[in-house]
């Protein structure tokens, strides 16, 4: 074979090989660019939800949902005030303290994420409302309903959520009274301060905005504003001490 022809053929093959590699690199780079441009979906936070339905109580129904980052949402249906039979659906969002958030998720783990039966099954136990605990994350979802549970971690979770709900209910009523019935603020804040000092209410930072509004309102009598301030200071102290 002619030497020049062999050289020419070899050069052509080499050129095609280089071109093929170049095209492959361009295609690969394009794929990486496409993947880089796609929006990344962050992992959904784990959530725990506690619901209570108790006809005849106030509120008769509520739920608290807390995420693993501490963000929480409270929803309820209840009377607008003790003096009225009118009902409202109320919603608010807040952030749990780190200590309480960690405790909630620790107790949930101790409760095996509500994957089994947690109700006592005893018919003679007093009815204290239909309760439900739900756990959900990216891999699983489990729930359990109960009236009374003998499981210690579930009992502690129930008491914790009920204490938080009681705090939030004070916030709901105070917001209503501040807007429509300021003369009722004194009695409501007295009851709240008593329960705070007894340790019945927790996560006071969840209602700090309404307490701050009352304190900042010069049209509210000074004694009421001072009581709102004391409750906020107790809340600040309990949060700082955690």
N, C-alpha and C positions, 0 to 999 in steps of 0.2 A: 504493500500500500504506500502511496505517496506520503512522504513525511509531512509535507505541509498540510495535506488533507487530515492526517491523524491529529496534528496540532490544532487544526481548526475545529475538528470534532470534539476534542477534549476541552477546548475553550468554551464551546457552546454548552457542553454538559455542565461545566463549572459555572457558567453564567446562569443556567436554569436552576442549578442547585442553590446559588446565592439568592436568586429571585424568589425561590420557594421558601427559603428560610426567612427572607425579608417579609414576605406576605404573611407567613405564620406569626412572626413577631408583631406585625401590624394588627392582625386579627386578635392575638392574645392581649395586646395593649388595649384594643377596643373593648374587649370583654371586661377587663379590669376597670376601665373607665365607666362602663355601663353599671357594673356592680357598685362602684364607688358613688355613682350618682343616684342610685336607688335609695329612698328614705329608709333609715333603719328604724325598726320597731322596738321600742324599749320593752323590757319584760314587765308585764303587768304586776303591780304590787299585790301581795297577799292581803285578803280582807277577812275580817270577822264581823258578823252581824248578830246582834241580839234583838229579838222582837218580843213584845209582851202585848197580849190582848186580854183585857180584864174588864168586861162590861160592868158598869156601876162604879168604877174607880175613876180617878182623875189624874192624868188623862186615861181614857179607856183603851187607848192603843198607841204604842210608840215603837220606834226602832232606832238603834244606834249602830252605825257602821264605821269601823276603824280600819285604816290601811296600815301596812307595815311601816310606812313613813310617818305615821302619827296623825295624818289628816283624817278628820272624822265628820260625819254628817248625822244630824238628829232630825227625825220627823215624828210628829205626833198629831193626834186628833183629840181635841178636848174642848171643854168650855172656855169661852173667851175670858171669863172671870167667875169668881165664886158667886157673884150677885146676878149672873146671867145664865140662862139656859142655852143661849146661842153657842154654836160650836164653830171651831175653826181648824183648818189644817195648817200646821206651823212647821217650818223648816229652818234650820240654821247649820252652819258649818263652823268647825273649830279645830284646834290642834291639841292632841293629848300631850301631857308632859312625857318626857322620855322614860321616866321611871314607871308611870302607869302603863304606857304603851308596851314596854318590855314585860311588865307583869301580865298583861292581857295575853300576849303571845306565849309566854311561858306556861301560864295556866291552860291555855288551849292545847299546847303540846302534851301537858300532863293528862289532859282529857282525851288524848288520842285523836285530836282533831274532830271530835264528835262523830266518829265513824261507827260507834256501837250504840247500844241502848243505854240511855242515861236516866230515864225515868224510873222511879221506884216501883211503879206498877201497883201500888197499894191504893185501893179504892177509898179507904177510910181517912186518908190524908186530906186535910182542909184544902179547898181549892183556892189557889193564890194567883190564878191567871194562866192562860195558855202561853207558854214560853217556847222559844226556838233559838238555837244557836247554829250558825252556818259558818263554815270555813271554806275559803276558795283561794286557789292560787293558779299558776299556769299549768300545773300537772293534775290537780285534783279538786274535787268539790264534795263536801260531806256536810250533813245536817242531822240534827236530832231535836225532837220536840219533847217537852216535859211539863209537868205541873210542879212536882217536887223531885229532886234528884239526891240520892244518898252519896253521890261521888263528891268528895271534898273539893276538888278543883273546880267542878261545875258550880258548887255552892258558892265558892269564893268569887267566881266570875259573875254569877247572878247578883250577888250583893254589891259588887263593884259597879256593874252597869246600872243597877237601880239607884245607887248613890249619885252617879253621874247624871242620870235622868232627873233626879230630884233637884239637883243644882240647876239644870237647864230649864226645868219648869219654873223655878223662881225667876230665871232670866226672862222667860216668856211672859209671865204675869207682870213683872216689873216694867217691861217695855210697854205693855198695854196700859198699866196705871200711869206711867209717866206721860203717855200721850193723851189719855182720856180722863184720868181720875187721879190727879196728883195727891189728893187728900188720903188716898188709900195706901200711899207709899210707905208711910210711917209704920203701920201695923205689919205690912208685908216684910219690910226690912228688919223689924224686930224679930219676927219668926225666923227669918233667914239667919240673922246673927246668932240667935240661940242655937240653931241646928249646926251652924259652922263651929261654934265653940264646943258642942258636944261631939264633933267629929262625924256627923251624919252626912255632910256634904263634902265632896271632893272635886278636884279640877275646877277650882273657882276662876281660873283664867278664862274659862269658856264663856263666862258671863261678864267679864271685866268691861267690855264695851258699853253695856247698858248701865253698869254701875258708874262708869266714868261720865256718861252723859248726864246721869242724875246729879253727880257731884259738880259738874261744870254748869249746871242750870241754876242761874241766880234767882229764878222765880220759885225754886223749891226751898222750903224753909231750911235754915241752917242745921237744925237737929237731924233732919233726914239726910242732908248732904254729908254730915259728919259720920253718920252710921254707914253710909255707902263707902266712905273713905276707909273706915275701920275694916270693913269686910275685904276691900281691895288689899289693904296692908296685910291682913291675915293670909290672903291668897298669895301675895308676893313672898311672904315669909315661908309658907309651906312649900312653894315651888323651889325657892332658893335652897331649902334644907334637904332637898332630895338628891 
